Amino acid sequence: LFHHVSSKKQLGIELLKFYQDSFSIWTLKHQKTAPKKQIIAYADELTRWICEKKRVCPVGAMALDWENVDEEIKEELKNLHYLQRDWLTECFKEIKKTENLKVPVSVAVEGTMGLLQGSIQIARMLDKPEIVRQNLNQYLKGIL
């Protein structure tokens, strides 16, 4: 593996770029799906990757020691976050056109991102991946 990258830092950067590309491809594949269903499908995808396949969530792992994370890796983590945030923003803007969104779009986005991050960590710890979907459905009911 190290024959292809020059350092652990470079490996981390390449991995985060891979996650960014994978997320962008995923959104393209689901763009014709209703926005609320896209959000639920994405939560299911994250749950499969992190809880069921036992993959590491890069944001969850790096955020714990944020002050010591290399600046270039922070930048790529933020880029991944911005991709997800922008996609969720568009989803909630579309939802707002047809449903009564009880909170501003930005609040819905931040709440969803925080809920997914926390729910996935708890689901993984308790080995109960269904917690993620339950929490998300309950949250969406509360804001729609």
Secondary structure as the mmCIF struct_conf table of DSSP 4:
data_model
#
loop_
_struct_conf.conf_type_id
_struct_conf.id
_struct_conf.beg_label_comp_id
_struct_conf.beg_label_asym_id
_struct_conf.beg_label_seq_id
_struct_conf.end_label_comp_id
_struct_conf.end_label_asym_id
_struct_conf.end_label_seq_id
TURN_TY1_P TURN_TY1_P1 PHE A 2 HIS A 4
BEND BEND1 VAL A 5 SER A 7
HELX_RH_AL_P HELX_RH_AL_P1 LYS A 8 LYS A 29
TURN_TY1_P TURN_TY1_P2 HIS A 30 LYS A 32
BEND BEND2 THR A 33 THR A 33
HELX_RH_AL_P HELX_RH_AL_P2 PRO A 35 THR A 47
HELX_RH_PI_P HELX_RH_PI_P1 ARG A 48 GLU A 52
BEND BEND3 LYS A 53 LYS A 53
HELX_LH_PP_P HELX_LH_PP_P1 ARG A 55 CYS A 57
HELX_RH_AL_P HELX_RH_AL_P3 PRO A 58 ALA A 63
TURN_TY1_P TURN_TY1_P3 LEU A 64 ASP A 65
HELX_RH_3T_P HELX_RH_3T_P1 TRP A 66 ASN A 68
BEND BEND4 VAL A 69 VAL A 69
HELX_RH_AL_P HELX_RH_AL_P4 GLU A 71 THR A 98
BEND BEND5 GLU A 99 GLU A 99
BEND BEND6 LYS A 102 VAL A 103
HELX_RH_AL_P HELX_RH_AL_P5 VAL A 105 LEU A 126
TURN_TY1_P TURN_TY1_P4 ASP A 127 ASP A 127
TURN_TY1_P TURN_TY1_P5 PRO A 129 PRO A 129
HELX_RH_AL_P HELX_RH_AL_P6 GLU A 130 ILE A 143
#
